[in-house]
Amino acid sequence: MNAELINRRKVALGLAGASLAGCATTPPLLINFADLPPPLAKSGDEDTARAAAGADLAGRLTVPVLIEGRGPYPFVVDTGANRTVVSQELAGELGLIDAGPADIHGIAGIEPSRTVIIRRIEIDTVSAANLRAPTLPASRLGAAGLLGVDMMIGRLVTLDFRRGELRIARSRGDPTPSAFNMRQASTGSQRQVAAARGVVASARYRFGQLVIVGADVQGRRIMAFLDSGSQSTVGNLALRDRMNASGRDLRGPRYDVRLLSATGQTASGEYGVLPLLRLGGLDISGLGAVFSDLHVFDLWDLSREPSVLIGIDVMRQFDAIELDYGGRRIVFYPGVERLGRGGRP
């Protein structure tokens, strides 16, 4: 059976890296899962930025962003993109300074693009300066731009799906999660307390991104990344093959799908349902995913290592997810209803 899966994520499947054309000695400008530049300038009075979050047609979080004092413009919060991306249309409207060509790695190969300099970008009290951003058509991004990890590095970022809010604060750098709802934690039932405290998963950096430590499928270790810019969860063929070889085949009906990237490239994949996925101390069952050997898995040197990019389709099942880029940990707040259905810490 065939089906179309139009993935408006645009960067986990659409961008993996970019390099300056004609400059062999210049390190590549990498966008996804790659080394980040030094932390960007922060505003002196920032404590916690709060931004009301909407959702695009793919269910991805969008927040209002000011570019060089103008806006706000809706940007998708993209924990899978190391670089903030701006639409070609908005870059032209604002007259952003051209920063030269770049080669963008899509799901099927490399395509040329251009970059611009954003002299100042703001979300409430959080700001960054002189950011070099790739550009792509708004029709492919599904928004005015993508807010990448270059705005999050060294910070504590909370994607609050229940309240419809994005919060960015200083990383505490300690192993204790902040209470998602302190009142609920102090006065609620045992199940409510567990939901409010969250489930902590240790993380480490790889390719400039937080990788969940201790992730496994049916007891077999895998690489797991959180990618809020991806409409769908995507696993590589090594993950699918490991399940088949272990005798724990993918469950449910399978069918072929097509993935569409921001660069206009397409790739084929197979949809299936994974057995039990464990993230830190959290169990997730019935996880649907598309399995495909994308060009980006080769780029990240993950084609032979079972790996999964956990998309917004799974992330939205939680009340909130906290990514601490300074403390190197991820906290899942599953909510009382999910704990009641067996999603246990």
MARTORMAR-429269 format. One line per 5 residues: their letters; for each residue x, y, z of N, C-alpha, C. Coordinates in steps of 0.02 Angstrom, whole numbers, plus 50000, padded with zeros to 5 digits. Layout:
N
A = X:Y:Z:X:Y:Z:X:Y:Z  ...
This chain:
345
MNAEL = 50042:49941:50000:50000:50000:50000:50044:50062:50000  50027:50111:49961:50066:50173:49958:50029:50230:49990  50065:50277:50017:50035:50336:50047:50084:50394:50041  50058:50455:50041:50100:50515:50040:50108:50542:50110  50167:50556:50131:50179:50588:50196:50216:50653:50181
INRRK = 50180:50708:50181:50211:50773:50167:50237:50800:50233  50301:50799:50241:50332:50819:50304:50352:50892:50300  50315:50935:50335:50328:51007:50333:50382:51028:50382  50415:50980:50414:50468:50994:50461:50524:51035:50429  50543:51015:50372:50587:51053:50329:50660:51053:50347
VALGL = 50680:51035:50408:50752:51038:50422:50779:50972:50447  50745:50937:50490:50772:50871:50510:50777:50828:50448  50731:50837:50403:50734:50802:50340:50760:50846:50284  50764:50911:50296:50779:50956:50242:50848:50987:50244  50878:50993:50304:50943:51025:50309:50986:50984:50356
AGASL = 51047:50974:50335:51093:50942:50381:51158:50981:50386  51178:51016:50334:51239:51055:50339:51247:51100:50279  51291:51149:50286:51304:51194:50231:51377:51215:50234  51407:51228:50177:51477:51249:50175:51485:51309:50129  51535:51350:50143:51548:51407:50100:51576:51383:50033
AGCAT = 51546:51405:49980:51568:51385:49914:51635:51416:49897  51678:51377:49866:51742:51403:49842:51791:51420:49896  51783:51391:49957:51827:51407:50013:51847:51342:50046  51897:51308:50018:51914:51241:50041:51938:51240:50113  51967:51296:50138:51994:51296:50205:51943:51318:50257
TPPLL = 51884:51338:50237:51832:51360:50284:51792:51300:50309  51786:51293:50375:51747:51238:50401:51675:51242:50377  51642:51185:50367:51573:51187:50344:51527:51221:50394  51480:51258:50369:51428:51287:50411:51374:51234:50419  51375:51199:50475:51331:51142:50485:51267:51164:50520
INFAD = 51211:51137:50497:51147:51159:50523:51117:51107:50570  51120:51045:50552:51091:50993:50594:51143:50948:50625  51138:50936:50690:51178:50887:50726:51252:50895:50709  51278:50954:50719:51349:50967:50704:51375:51016:50756  51440:51026:50756:51470:51071:50805:51441:51141:50800
LPPPL = 51427:51169:50858:51399:51237:50861:51454:51289:50869  51440:51350:50850:51487:51404:50864:51486:51421:50938  51530:51465:50963:51528:51485:51033:51459:51514:51050  51439:51511:51115:51374:51539:51134:51367:51611:51111  51307:51628:51088:51294:51694:51062:51283:51744:51119
AKSGD = 51287:51808:51102:51277:51861:51152:51207:51857:51181  51202:51867:51247:51137:51865:51280:51122:51933:51311  51059:51948:51317:51041:52011:51349:51056:52007:51423  51079:52063:51452:51101:52062:51521:51045:52050:51571  50982:52066:51554:50928:52061:51602:50886:51998:51593
EDTAR = 50909:51951:51553:50867:51893:51540:50866:51847:51600  50808:51828:51623:50798:51777:51673:50759:51720:51642  50697:51735:51626:50656:51686:51591:50615:51721:51537  50623:51699:51477:50582:51725:51422:50521:51681:51416  50464:51711:51406:50401:51674:51397:50369:51698:51333
AAAGA = 50351:51651:51292:50318:51668:51229:50259:51622:51218  50201:51652:51204:50142:51611:51188:50156:51572:51124  50143:51508:51126:50158:51465:51069:50095:51444:51033  50097:51451:50967:50043:51426:50926:50064:51360:50894  50030:51341:50842:50047:51279:50807:50033:51288:50733
DLAGR = 50077:51260:50691:50064:51262:50619:50023:51201:50599  50012:51192:50534:49970:51138:50511:49999:51069:50527  50064:51066:50538:50097:51003:50554:50099:50991:50629  50073:51037:50669:50073:51029:50741:50135:51054:50775  50181:51085:50738:50243:51110:50767:50231:51175:50805
LTVPV = 50269:51185:50860:50263:51247:50899:50288:51306:50858  50251:51361:50859:50274:51423:50828:50272:51478:50881  50322:51523:50879:50326:51577:50928:50340:51643:50891  50318:51699:50920:50332:51764:50889:50404:51785:50900  50437:51806:50847:50508:51825:50848:50516:51894:50818
LIEGR = 50558:51936:50849:50576:52001:50821:50643:51994:50785  50646:52020:50724:50708:52021:50685:50728:52093:50675  50785:52112:50705:50811:52180:50699:50757:52231:50717  50720:52215:50770:50670:52261:50796:50604:52261:50760  50597:52220:50709:50535:52218:50671:50499:52151:50681
GPYPF = 50434:52153:50673:50395:52093:50682:50337:52106:50731  50312:52054:50764:50342:51986:50768:50323:51943:50707  50365:51892:50696:50355:51844:50642:50352:51774:50672  50310:51731:50645:50304:51663:50672:50361:51618:50650  50400:51594:50698:50455:51548:50686:50438:51481:50719
VVDTG = 50454:51427:50685:50445:51360:50713:50502:51345:50761  50487:51321:50821:50538:51300:50869:50566:51233:50846  50630:51232:50829:50659:51173:50797:50720:51148:50835  50710:51101:50880:50766:51073:50919:50810:51027:50878  50792:51014:50816:50832:50973:50771:50875:51012:50724
ANRTV = 50871:51079:50727:50911:51122:50682:50961:51160:50724  51025:51151:50710:51076:51187:50747:51079:51260:50727  51054:51277:50670:51056:51346:50646:50985:51373:50636  50974:51435:50656:50912:51468:50641:50908:51480:50566  50850:51471:50538:50839:51479:50465:50785:51532:50455
VSQEL = 50794:51575:50405:50746:51627:50390:50721:51617:50318  50658:51633:50307:50631:51625:50239:50662:51677:50193  50667:51658:50130:50694:51703:50080:50651:51767:50075  50585:51758:50081:50540:51815:50075:50551:51865:50131  50558:51840:50193:50568:51885:50250:50637:51918:50246
AGELG = 50688:51881:50225:50755:51909:50219:50754:51967:50169  50717:51958:50114:50712:52012:50065:50673:52071:50090  50618:52058:50126:50577:52112:50153:50616:52155:50203  50658:52122:50244:50695:52158:50295:50762:52185:50269  50780:52166:50209:50844:52189:50182:50904:52161:50220
LIDAG = 50900:52099:50242:50955:52069:50280:51017:52063:50236  51075:52072:50266:51139:52073:50230:51155:52003:50203  51168:51999:50138:51187:51936:50107:51255:51914:50133  51260:51850:50155:51322:51823:50183:51352:51769:50139  51329:51765:50077:51360:51719:50030:51324:51653:50021
PADIH = 51348:51613:49974:51315:51549:49959:51331:51496:50010  51290:51445:50010:51301:51387:50054:51270:51326:50021  51301:51269:50033:51274:51206:50009:51234:51173:50065  51171:51160:50052:51126:51131:50102:51116:51057:50087  51126:51016:50138:51116:50944:50130:51043:50927:50142
GIAGI = 51010:50902:50090:50941:50880:50096:50938:50804:50107  50878:50777:50106:50870:50706:50121:50899:50662:50066  50908:50690:50006:50933:50650:49950:50999:50675:49923  51026:50728:49951:51089:50754:49925:51099:50827:49944  51139:50861:49904:51158:50930:49919:51129:50978:49867
EPSRT = 51105:51036:49892:51078:51087:49847:51106:51155:49869  51114:51202:49822:51141:51268:49840:51088:51312:49874  51111:51356:49916:51068:51405:49949:51110:51468:49962  51080:51516:49998:51116:51576:50018:51104:51588:50092  51149:51626:50123:51142:51643:50193:51138:51718:50201
VIIRR = 51111:51740:50259:51106:51810:50275:51129:51821:50347  51144:51884:50363:51163:51902:50431:51102:51933:50467  51083:51903:50523:51031:51933:50566:51068:51969:50623  51066:52035:50621:51105:52074:50671:51077:52068:50741  51011:52058:50747:50981:52047:50812:50916:52008:50805
IEIDT = 50908:51956:50846:50847:51916:50847:50824:51911:50920  50759:51921:50933:50735:51923:51001:50672:51880:51010  50670:51847:51068:50609:51813:51092:50599:51837:51164  50552:51882:51173:50541:51912:51239:50607:51942:51263  50635:51919:51319:50697:51948:51347:50760:51915:51321
VSAAN = 50754:51862:51281:50812:51825:51256:50830:51852:51186  50895:51863:51175:50916:51889:51110:50982:51859:51090  50998:51865:51026:51062:51845:50999:51080:51895:50945  51146:51901:50932:51169:51951:50884:51213:51920:50831  51212:51952:50772:51256:51933:50716:51253:51858:50701
LRAPT = 51194:51835:50690:51182:51764:50676:51181:51754:50600  51220:51706:50576:51220:51690:50505:51169:51635:50491  51119:51651:50452:51062:51605:50443:51054:51585:50370  51045:51521:50357:51027:51499:50289:50956:51523:50272  50942:51527:50209:50875:51548:50186:50844:51494:50142
LPASR = 50778:51487:50148:50739:51442:50107:50670:51473:50095  50635:51452:50043:50568:51480:50031:50520:51466:50089  50478:51515:50105:50429:51508:50159:50382:51450:50146  50367:51436:50082:50321:51382:50066:50349:51314:50087  50415:51308:50090:50446:51246:50111:50455:51243:50187
LGAAG = 50470:51301:50217:50479:51303:50289:50412:51296:50326  50359:51319:50294:50294:51318:50327:50287:51374:50379  50333:51422:50379:50333:51478:50427:50381:51531:50401  50387:51586:50440:50434:51639:50421:50506:51618:50434  50515:51567:50476:50582:51542:50490:50581:51486:50540
LLGVD = 50640:51460:50556:50648:51406:50604:50695:51432:50659  50675:51423:50721:50716:51443:50778:50760:51384:50798  50825:51389:50785:50870:51333:50795:50904:51331:50863  50946:51281:50872:50980:51271:50936:51031:51326:50950  51051:51365:50899:51097:51420:50912:51066:51473:50957
MMIGR = 50999:51473:50965:50965:51516:51013:50955:51482:51080  50971:51418:51085:50957:51380:51145:51019:51356:51182  51076:51355:51149:51137:51326:51178:51153:51360:51244  51168:51320:51296:51184:51346:51362:51123:51368:51402  51064:51356:51376:51003:51380:51409:50956:51322:51427
LVTLD = 50907:51337:51467:50855:51290:51487:50792:51306:51447  50771:51261:51404:50716:51273:51358:50658:51226:51375  50599:51254:51387:50540:51214:51403:50488:51221:51348  50470:51167:51318:50415:51165:51270:50353:51143:51308  50311:51191:51326:50252:51178:51368:50192:51170:51322
FRRGE = 50176:51108:51306:50121:51095:51260:50054:51106:51293  50049:51091:51358:49985:51098:51392:49965:51171:51398  50013:51214:51415:49997:51285:51423:50004:51324:51357  50033:51293:51306:50044:51329:51244:50095:51385:51253  50155:51367:51277:50205:51417:51294:50275:51390:51283
LRIAR = 50320:51434:51261:50391:51420:51259:50426:51462:51312  50468:51429:51353:50506:51465:51404:50581:51452:51393  50619:51505:51396:50692:51501:51390:50723:51536:51450  50766:51500:51487:50796:51527:51547:50870:51508:51549  50905:51535:51599:50974:51514:51610:50975:51441:51632
SRGDP = 51022:51404:51607:51031:51335:51630:51057:51336:51701  51027:51295:51744:51051:51290:51813:51112:51246:51818  51120:51200:51770:51178:51156:51769:51178:51105:51824  51120:51094:51857:51117:51043:51909:51069:50988:51888  51071:50930:51921:51031:50873:51898:50959:50873:51921
TPSAF = 50937:50924:51958:50869:50924:51985:50821:50959:51937  50768:50926:51914:50721:50958:51869:50681:51012:51904  50665:51065:51869:50620:51114:51896:50549:51085:51896  50510:51102:51946:50442:51075:51949:50400:51108:51895  50370:51067:51853:50327:51093:51800:50267:51128:51830
NMRQA = 50242:51101:51886:50186:51131:51921:50196:51118:51995  50228:51165:52031:50244:51155:52101:50182:51145:52144  50129:51181:52130:50068:51173:52170:50040:51103:52162  50040:51078:52100:50016:51011:52089:50060:50960:52124  50127:50972:52122:50173:50925:52153:50164:50923:52228
STGSQ = 50145:50979:52259:50141:50982:52332:50074:50961:52359  50021:50966:52319:49954:50952:52345:49919:50894:52310  49946:50868:52256:49911:50819:52217:49921:50748:52242  49890:50702:52205:49897:50631:52221:49967:50607:52203  49982:50544:52219:50048:50517:52203:50060:50519:52128
RQVAA = 50009:50504:52089:50016:50505:52016:50026:50576:51991  49991:50625:52021:50000:50694:52002:50070:50719:52019  50095:50698:52077:50162:50718:52097:50214:50691:52048  50206:50628:52026:50252:50598:51978:50252:50636:51913  50191:50656:51890:50186:50693:51827:50218:50762:51833
ARGVV = 50208:50795:51891:50234:50862:51899:50310:50863:51906  50338:50812:51937:50410:50810:51946:50446:50792:51881  50414:50756:51839:50444:50738:51775:50489:50677:51779  50506:50652:51721:50551:50595:51714:50615:50620:51682  50671:50613:51717:50734:50641:51695:50772:50591:51652
ASARY = 50795:50612:51594:50838:50572:51551:50904:50609:51543  50959:50577:51561:51024:50607:51551:51038:50613:51476  51079:50662:51459:51095:50673:51388:51169:50691:51381  51193:50685:51321:51261:50707:51305:51259:50740:51237  51314:50775:51221:51317:50808:51156:51346:50762:51104
RFGQL = 51314:50761:51046:51342:50730:50987:51317:50771:50928  51362:50791:50885:51345:50834:50828:51313:50899:50851  51332:50922:50912:51305:50984:50937:51234:50979:50963  51207:50919:50969:51138:50909:50990:51136:50865:51051  51083:50872:51092:51075:50829:51149:51051:50760:51127
VIVGA = 51088:50709:51147:51071:50640:51132:51050:50607:51197  50993:50573:51198:50968:50542:51258:51012:50482:51276  51036:50481:51338:51076:50426:51363:51029:50372:51391  51041:50311:51372:51000:50256:51399:50938:50242:51358  50933:50270:51297:50876:50255:51255:50883:50184:51227
DVQGR = 50828:50147:51225:50831:50080:51196:50762:50060:51171  50762:50011:51126:50701:49980:51102:50705:49906:51120  50658:49885:51163:50657:49816:51186:50725:49795:51216  50755:49841:51253:50818:49826:51287:50880:49833:51244  50873:49852:51180:50929:49860:51136:50944:49935:51126
RIMAF = 51005:49955:51140:51024:50025:51140:51016:50056:51070  50992:50118:51069:50986:50156:51006:51008:50228:51019  51019:50266:50965:51030:50338:50969:50962:50372:50962  50946:50419:51007:50881:50452:51004:50891:50528:51011  50861:50566:50965:50864:50639:50965:50792:50665:50967
LDSGS = 50782:50722:51000:50717:50755:50999:50718:50808:50945  50670:50804:50900:50669:50848:50842:50600:50880:50836  50591:50937:50870:50526:50970:50872:50507:51000:50804  50553:51004:50758:50538:51030:50692:50513:50978:50644  50514:50914:50665:50493:50861:50620:50420:50842:50634
QSTVG = 50380:50841:50582:50310:50822:50590:50305:50749:50610  50351:50707:50586:50347:50636:50598:50412:50609:50628  50405:50555:50666:50463:50521:50693:50494:50477:50638  50561:50481:50631:50596:50446:50577:50652:50403:50606  50652:50339:50590:50706:50295:50609:50745:50274:50548
NLALR = 50808:50254:50558:50847:50230:50501:50836:50156:50490  50861:50131:50435:50850:50060:50418:50888:50014:50466  50942:50039:50495:50978:49998:50544:50934:49982:50604  50891:50028:50623:50845:50016:50678:50792:49965:50658  50765:49974:50599:50715:49926:50574:50745:49856:50569
DRMNA = 50806:49851:50541:50838:49786:50532:50855:49753:50598  50873:49794:50649:50888:49765:50714:50826:49733:50744  50769:49766:50736:50707:49737:50762:50690:49672:50726  50698:49672:50661:50682:49611:50622:50729:49554:50641  50794:49570:50650:50843:49518:50666:50832:49490:50736
SGRDL = 50803:49530:50780:50793:49507:50849:50730:49466:50856  50692:49459:50801:50629:49423:50805:50572:49464:50830  50584:49529:50842:50531:49574:50865:50515:49621:50808  50483:49595:50758:50468:49632:50697:50425:49693:50713  50426:49743:50667:50383:49800:50675:50310:49778:50675
RGPRY = 50271:49808:50719:50202:49787:50727:50155:49825:50681  50095:49797:50672:50043:49831:50636:50054:49830:50561  50006:49860:50524:50013:49862:50451:50070:49908:50430  50104:49889:50376:50159:49931:50350:50140:49955:50281  50163:50014:50264:50151:50040:50197:50205:50089:50179
DVRLL = 50214:50098:50114:50265:50143:50089:50241:50215:50091  50286:50261:50108:50270:50332:50109:50325:50370:50073  50310:50432:50058:50361:50477:50029:50373:50535:50076  50436:50550:50087:50456:50606:50129:50475:50665:50085  50453:50724:50103:50468:50785:50065:50509:50833:50107
SATGQ = 50565:50857:50080:50609:50901:50119:50598:50974:50100  50629:51018:50140:50625:51089:50126:50659:51107:50060  50707:51068:50039:50742:51082:49976:50705:51056:49915  50647:51025:49928:50608:50998:49873:50626:50928:49855  50674:50899:49888:50694:50830:49876:50644:50782:49908
TASGE = 50639:50722:49880:50595:50672:49908:50634:50608:49920  50609:50567:49966:50639:50502:49981:50583:50455:50000  50594:50392:49988:50543:50342:50005:50558:50313:50074  50506:50289:50108:50514:50259:50173:50459:50208:50185  50465:50173:50240:50416:50123:50260:50390:50139:50329
YGVLP = 50324:50142:50336:50293:50157:50400:50283:50093:50439  50299:50095:50504:50288:50038:50548:50282:50061:50619  50266:50016:50664:50258:50031:50735:50312:49995:50774  50352:50033:50812:50405:50004:50852:50378:49969:50913  50414:49917:50936:50399:49890:51002:50416:49942:51056
LLRLG = 50416:49923:51117:50425:49968:51173:50489:50010:51167  50481:50077:51169:50537:50123:51169:50546:50150:51239  50608:50151:51263:50623:50176:51330:50671:50236:51324  50651:50292:51353:50692:50353:51353:50708:50369:51426  50770:50355:51446:50787:50364:51516:50745:50315:51557
GLDIS = 50701:50342:51600:50657:50298:51639:50586:50298:51614  50574:50319:51552:50507:50325:51526:50494:50274:51472  50438:50238:51478:50419:50188:51428:50367:50217:51381  50376:50207:51316:50328:50230:51265:50311:50170:51220  50248:50155:51216:50227:50098:51174:50186:50124:51115
GLGAV = 50183:50083:51063:50143:50100:51004:50170:50158:50965  50236:50166:50962:50267:50222:50927:50270:50209:50852  50233:50248:50813:50236:50243:50741:50293:50284:50714  50328:50258:50664:50385:50293:50635:50392:50275:50562  50426:50320:50525:50444:50307:50455:50517:50285:50455
FSDLH = 50533:50232:50419:50601:50205:50417:50629:50217:50347  50687:50251:50346:50716:50269:50282:50790:50282:50291  50831:50263:50242:50902:50279:50243:50913:50346:50209  50903:50398:50247:50910:50465:50221:50984:50485:50213  50996:50531:50169:51063:50558:50159:51091:50586:50224
VFDLW = 51047:50616:50265:51071:50647:50327:51097:50595:50377  51070:50536:50377:51097:50484:50421:51169:50467:50401  51183:50466:50336:51251:50455:50313:51296:50513:50335  51270:50573:50328:51308:50632:50345:51327:50633:50419  51282:50609:50462:51295:50608:50534:51331:50544:50556
DLSRE = 51351:50502:50506:51385:50440:50521:51342:50395:50565  51277:50391:50550:51230:50352:50589:51194:50299:50547  51216:50288:50485:51180:50242:50442:51183:50170:50468  51236:50152:50505:51243:50084:50530:51225:50078:50604  51211:50133:50636:51194:50133:50708:51120:50146:50716
PSVLI = 51082:50099:50745:51010:50109:50753:50994:50176:50785  50955:50218:50750:50943:50286:50772:50872:50307:50756  50846:50354:50796:50778:50379:50784:50777:50454:50800  50745:50492:50756:50731:50562:50767:50658:50567:50791  50648:50585:50853:50582:50586:50883:50549:50653:50866
GIDVM = 50496:50650:50827:50464:50710:50800:50410:50738:50845  50379:50792:50821:50328:50826:50860:50266:50782:50869  50256:50732:50827:50199:50688:50836:50202:50650:50902  50263:50633:50924:50272:50600:50988:50280:50651:51044  50316:50705:51032:50330:50754:51084:50266:50785:51111
RQFDA = 50216:50794:51068:50153:50824:51090:50112:50779:51135  50132:50717:51144:50097:50672:51189:50111:50690:51262  50160:50734:51274:50179:50753:51342:50149:50821:51359  50140:50834:51424:50119:50901:51445:50174:50951:51429  50236:50932:51441:50293:50976:51428:50356:50936:51423
IELDY = 50406:50964:51389:50473:50934:51385:50523:50990:51398  50570:50976:51443:50620:51025:51462:50688:51002:51437  50721:51043:51397:50787:51027:51371:50838:51074:51404  50882:51046:51443:50933:51086:51478:50999:51078:51440  51015:51128:51399:51075:51124:51358:51139:51138:51398
GGRRI = 51132:51166:51458:51189:51176:51501:51200:51117:51547  51145:51091:51576:51149:51034:51621:51150:50967:51587  51141:50966:51521:51142:50905:51481:51093:50852:51508  51030:50871:51506:50978:50825:51526:50913:50845:51493  50866:50799:51490:50800:50811:51462:50750:50785:51513
VFYPG = 50698:50825:51527:50647:50806:51575:50580:50801:51538  50548:50743:51544:50482:50732:51513:50429:50739:51568  50377:50779:51553:50320:50785:51598:50261:50750:51564  50249:50687:51581:50200:50648:51543:50128:50666:51558  50113:50698:51614:50044:50714:51630:50009:50656:51663
VERLG = 49958:50671:51701:49923:50620:51739:49889:50569:51694  49859:50593:51639:49822:50547:51596:49868:50495:51565  49928:50516:51543:49974:50469:51512:49999:50419:51564  50013:50442:51625:50034:50394:51676:49979:50344:51689  49916:50367:51686:49860:50322:51698:49852:50270:51644
RGGRP = 49878:50285:51583:49872:50236:51528:49932:50189:51526  49976:50196:51574:50031:50149:51577:50097:50177:51555  50101:50242:51537:50166:50272:51521:50202:50287:51586  50238:50240:51612:50263:50245:51680:50335:50270:51682  50353:50307:51737:50422:50324:51748:50459:50265:51779
